[in-house]
Amino acid sequence: MSEGVTPLIGVFDMFSASVAAKHYDGLFVSGFGFAASHYGLPDIGFIAWPDIVAFVQRLRLAFPGRHLLVDIDDGYVDAEVACHVVEQLEMIGASGVILEDQQRPRRCGHVDGKRILPLPEYLEKLDMVLRTRRDLVVVARTDATDEDEILVRAQALAETDADVVLVDGVRSVDWIHRVRSVIGGKPLLFNQIAGGKSPRISLPELTELGVDVAIYSTPCLFAAQSAMDAALLELKGADGRLPEMTPGTVGVKESIELLERNISRHHRPNGREMAPAPA
């Protein structure tokens, strides 16, 4: 792990990834965002694994130099399917995956009503995934909500060969301290989502708490929803007249310039992205 906290920004489609890649080196394929974008549905288990694999393949082609962490939910129910998905994602160049211990029907990690698999059943699935991967980073995630169970599971996950531990929906700074105390030196991931159960914490504060990786699942998705609502209300209020172009706003030229960066032939042969165009 590098010094300090590594931030990974949640993206939900190629356009949001194009914007996020201007600002951050790490992208996170959020199940919440992908379910919303690809299906127009909440994150309660609708995602089919071939859709995620196809999306990550497009991302890797456009962003060969970015870290890509992929949310694979519970591995799409079956342990054999989870292993197959991990093989597919590693083959196309994903950096890592998050595998959770939820039971179907699953829920977003920051809402009520989550149910979890028996720990031995999850550990068996996790072990199969760990034996399947080669160099892919595997984040072991628990969605436990009972206080005693959170610590039992965090410690059990830390004792596996998983590379990173995530307790999703952690409710306070005190709970970050508690989780950190039971997982020893295992890297810890913290998930922040607007309106979720976890506190808003800066990267320097997370470093002080012993967190190694921070994922921001939905800033692009929620910003897009807010901005689209605002733009369409403005259009309605102006009787359909588009607003004037002012400095800092986006039009045809700015959008094309963003997207042209993603054309694969613009990448160097060694897989490194070309230096970004001047702002």
N, C-alpha and C positions, 0 to 999 in steps of 0.2 A: 504494500500500500504506500502511496505517496504521502508526503507530509501534509497535514491538513485534511479537510473533508472534500471528497470528490462529489461535485453536484451533477446530477443527471436530470435533464428536463423532459417531462412527459410530452409526447407528440401523438397526434391522432390521425394524421394523414401526411401525404408528401409535402403539402404546402406548409403546414405547421412545422414540419421538420426542417424545411428550407429556411424559415424564419429563425427557428431555434439554433440552427447550425451557424448562423451569423454571430451568435453571442456565446455559445457554449460548445465544448468539445465532446460532451457526453449527452446521449439521447436515451430516453426511456420509453419503450413501447408499452403504454399504459392500457390495461384491459378496460378501464372505465372509459377512456377516450376512444379506443378502437371500437368498442361496442356502440358508443354513441355515433361515431362517424360512419362506420361501415354498415351498421344495421339500423341505426336510429332507435336503439333499444337500450334499456338500462343494463348495467353490468351484473347480471344475475345468471350467467351460464349459457348465453346464446352463442358465444364465439366458437367457431369451428376451426380446428387447428390448421387446415390447409390455407385458410384466409390469413391467419397470422404469419405463416411461413412465406406466403406470397408477398405480403406487405414488407417483411424484413428483407426479402430478396431485393425489392425495389429500393429500399432504404440503403442497403449496402452498396448497390450500384451507384447511387447518387452521392453517397457520403462515405467513401472508402476509408477515410482517416478518422472517423468518429467512433467512440465507444457506443455500442448498442446493447443495452440491457432490455430483456424481453420478459414481460409478465406472461407466464403460461398457466395461470390459475392453478388448478389442481392437477395439471398434466392431462386435462380433458378426460377425467374420470379414471381411466384404466392405466395401470403402471406400464403395460407394454406400449400403449399409445404414447405415454409420457416419454418413454425412452426413444421411440421413433421420432417424436417431435424434436427432442434434444439432438439426435443425430442429424436431422434435416437442418436445424438452425445452426449447428456447428459447421456443417458442410458449406453453408452459404455465408458464413463469416460473422454470425452474432458473437458478441463479446461475453454474454452471460444470460442466465435465466433466473427467474424467481419461481419457486415451487411452493405452494401453500398447503396447509393441512385442513382446508375446509371440506365439508361434506355437502353434497348437492341437496337441495338447490343452494348455490353459493350466493354470497352477497359482497358488495364493496366492503373493503376492510374497515371503513369508517362509518358504517351504519349498524343499526341494531339487527338482531335476528340471525347472527352467524351461528353455524353449528360446525363442530370440528370432528375429524376422524379420530377413532381410537389411536393413541400414540403409536403402538406397535405397527398398526396398519400403515400409518404415514411413514414411519421410519423404514419400513420395508420398501415402500415406493421410492423414497428418497435414496435408499441404498442402491436400488436398481439404476436410478438415474445417474448416480455418482460413478457407478461401475461402467456405465455406457459412455459418458463424456470422456473426451481426451484432455483438451486444455480449456474447455469452456468453464467459465466461472459459474458456480451454482450457489444461489442464495436460498437458504432454508428459511421459510416463513411460517410463523404460527399466528393464527387468528384467535387464539384463546382469549377469553374475557374474564374468567374467574381468576382472582389474584394469585391463589396458590398454583393454579394450573399454568399461568403465564410463566412463572419462574421454573417450574418443573420442565416445561417444554423448552424454554430457552436454554436451560442447562443441557437437556438431552440433545438438542440440535447442535450445540457447541461441541459436543463430544463426538459428532460424526465427522466425516471428511468434507462436509460442506465448507465452502470458502468464506461465507458471510452468513450472519444471522439477522433476521428481521422479525421484530414483534410489531405487527401492524395495529394501528389504532392506539398506540401507547399514549397514556392520558396526561402525563405530567413530566416535568423535569425529574422529579423524585423517582418516577418509574424508569426513566432512562438510567439513572444511577443504579437502581436495583437490578435491571437487566444486565448492565455492564458488569456488575459485581459477580453474577453467576456464570457468565460466559467466558471468563478469563481473558486470554489474549486474542480470542477469535474476533475478527473484524465485525463491526456492527453497522447496520444500515438503518436509517431513519426516514420515514415517509411522511411528507407534509402535503396536505390537501386542504384547500380553502373550504371553510365550513365543516371540516372534519373534527375528529376527536382529539387530535394531537395539538400541542401548543405551537405557536409560531415562534421559531427559534432561528437566529442568524447562524451562518456558517462558522464564524469565530466562536460563538457560544457552543455549537455542537462539537467543535474541536476540543474545547475545554471539558465537555462531557464524555469524551472518549468515543465519539461517533466517527466512523471512517468514510461512510458514503451517505449522501442525502439525495433522495429522489423527490422530485416535485411533479406529482402525477398529472395535474390538470391546469396549470396556469395558462397554457395556450388555448385549451378548450373553453375555459370559462371566460377568458378575455375575448375570444372570438364570438361567443354568444352575446356578451355585453355590447361589443362593438357593432355587431350586425343588427341587434335590436335598435341601438342608437341611430345607426345610419338609415335604417328603413323608416323609423319614426320621423327623422329629419326629412326624408324624401316625401313621405306622406304629407307632412306639414307644409312643404314647399310646392304642393300640387304637382309633384313629379319632376320638378326642376332639379338637376344635379347641383350640388354645392360647388362653389368656386374652388379651383385648385390653389392651395396655399402652401408655403414652405413646410415640408415635413409630412404632407399628405401623399397618398399613393395613387398613382394613375397607371395607365398602360405601360409607359416607359419603365417606371420603377418596378412593376411586377415582372416584366419580361427580364429585366436585369437580374432580379433575384433568381428566376427559374433557369436562366442560361448557365448559371454556375453548376447546375446539376447534370448537364450533358456529359455522359461518361467519357467522351473523347477529350474533354478538357482536363482530365486527370492525368497525372504523370504515369508512365509505365510501371513504376515501382509501387503503385497503389497509394501514394501520398496525394492528398489534395493540393491543388495549386494554391498559392497564396491568395487570400480573398481580395477582390477588387477594392480599390480605395473607396471609402464611404463618400 
